[in-house]
Amino acid sequence: MIALAVTILASFNNDTWPPAPPQKAVIRTIIIDAGHGGSDAGAHGDYSYEKDICLDIALKLGKKLEQEFPEIKVLYTRTKDEYPSIKSRADFANANKGDLFISIHVNAAPPVKHTKFAGYKTETYYTGKGKSRKKRSRKVPKYTIYYTDNPSNGTETYIWAADRTEAKGEYVTERISEEVNDSTEYTPDINDPEFKAKSLLWTKRFFDKSLLLATLNEEEFVNGGRVSRGVKQRNEKGIWVLQATAMPSILVETGFITYRPDEDYLNSKKGQEEMATAITKAVIRYSGLGTVQSVGLNTGHKGRLQPSRS
């Protein structure tokens, strides 16, 4: 089967549709998605909401990308406090033939529950029934329950999981088919084995390029002194924008709003500028690279990358 697949791929004519994905990053359009918005505030910290931080960083990122790449079109899923549906964000990116999709978010973690021994209390109970019923007492331990802020902090960059390429491939196939119809008089048969094989190749390349950009992104966060929790793959509900965007796509968790130092940093002009700058640097590096040597980032402490053991 492997030999057959290689033979099929090798037999493709470069002039046929769909064309093979370019080895080098070709970027004409970048879609920037500010997570949440409007009635969907997202996570909240001591004094701020995720939706506002996402929008602030997204707009700053767009400006920096426009300055660095004046020939590239930068589009936004939202530029104000409104809520486009998750589906409409992906549809917008696909309709505008995005070459990169960058979704900005802020992480959150639940408070940590603590149980502390607080001595004993006297508990009354009864034994027996009727005339034999007797009142008794005993000492039982008592506890105080309290909560503290979750110490989780730092950045994460998500990509669509490698084991779910078929789910993303549906959207890749649809986009390729539309582009063929737009540029030629040829109507492709999406069930044709050759077309399916090339669609699979495109989907695999999109995964590789998403991983490349995500890795560079986390490297730039570390270079800027941020704590990196690494590049992670997601395939569960709620990550529709990674599944349904037919292009290399990443979702950036810029920090934890539930960790006060992160919340303060992400609400500051300095922090937002630095985050936008780091992502821009990652895109600059991505635009000139075709491969990456180190993948699967996991950091144990600030400013240092360690290989993931997962």
Stockholm file with secondary structure:
# STOCKHOLM 1.0

chainA/1-310         MIALAVTILASFNNDTWPPAPPQKAVIRTIIIDAGHGGSDAGAHGDYSYEKDICLDIALKLGKKLEQEFPEIKVLYTRTKDEYPSIKSRADFANANKGDLFISIHVNAAPPVKHTKFAGYKTETYYTGKGKSRKKRSRKVPKYTIYYTDNPSNGTETYIWAADRTEAKGEYVTERISEEVNDSTEYTPDINDPEFKAKSLLWTKRFFDKSLLLATLNEEEFVNGGRVSRGVKQRNEKGIWVLQATAMPSILVETGFITYRPDEDYLNSKKGQEEMATAITKAVIRYSGLGTVQSVGLNTGHKGRLQPSRS
#=GR chainA/1-310 SS CHHHHHHHHHTCCTTSSSCCCCSSCCCSEEEEEECSBTTBCCCBCSSCBHHHHHHHHHHHHHHHHHHHCTTSEEEESCSSSCCCCHHHHHHHHHHTTCSEEEEEEEECCCCEEEEEEEEEEEEEEEESSGGGCEEEEEEEEEEEEEEECCCCCSEEEEEECGGGHHHHHHHHHHHHHHHHHHHSSCCCCTTSHHHHHHHHHHHHHHHHHHHHHHHHHHHHHHHTTCCEEEEEEECSTTCHHHHSCSSCEEEEEEEETTSHHHHHHHHSHHHHHHHHHHHHHHHHHHHTCSCCSCCSEEEEETTEEEECCC
#=GC SS_cons         CHHHHHHHHHTCCTTSSSCCCCSSCCCSEEEEEECSBTTBCCCBCSSCBHHHHHHHHHHHHHHHHHHHCTTSEEEESCSSSCCCCHHHHHHHHHHTTCSEEEEEEEECCCCEEEEEEEEEEEEEEEESSGGGCEEEEEEEEEEEEEEECCCCCSEEEEEECGGGHHHHHHHHHHHHHHHHHHHSSCCCCTTSHHHHHHHHHHHHHHHHHHHHHHHHHHHHHHHTTCCEEEEEEECSTTCHHHHSCSSCEEEEEEEETTSHHHHHHHHSHHHHHHHHHHHHHHHHHHHTCSCCSCCSEEEEETTEEEECCC
//
